[in-house]
Amino acid sequence: MELFKERRVLSVSALTALVRGVLEENFDQVWVEGEISNLASPQSEHYY
């Protein structure tokens, strides 16, 4: 039994690139559906 496993440290951008690659290879087209909650509509007309 190995007591200490070697850790693989990734930067956020490296992890994002890996995840993107996996998704692009395994999903040809994906549509995401959701809902908007707590939409704020200030006078500046910028929505958050």
N, C-alpha and C positions, 0 to 999 in steps of 0.2 A: 504494500500500500504506500502510495506516495503521500508524504506528509505536507509538503509544500508544492502547490501547483504554480507554475510560472504565470504571472499575470500579464495580460496584454492591455496596455494602456493606449487608448485612442483619443485623439482630439475630437472635439465636437464635429468639425468639418469632415474628418476622416470617417467617423461613424455615420454621418449623414450620407456621405458618398457610398458607403457600403450598403446602407439600407436602400438608397435609391437604386443601386445596381440590382439588388435582389428583387425589388418591386418591379423594375422595368423588365427583367428577364422572365418573371412569372405571371405578370398581368399585362396583357396586350393593351386593353383599354379599360379604364375604371371610371365610373361616374359616381360621385359622392353626393348624397342627398342629406340635408340636415335642416335645422330650423334656427332662426335667430331669436335670441332672448335678451332681454335687458337692453334693447336698442335705445340709445340716447339721441335725441334730435335737437341740438342746441341751435341758437339763432345763427351761428356761423355756417350752418348747413354742412358741417363735417360730421359724419356719422361714426360712432364708436361702438 
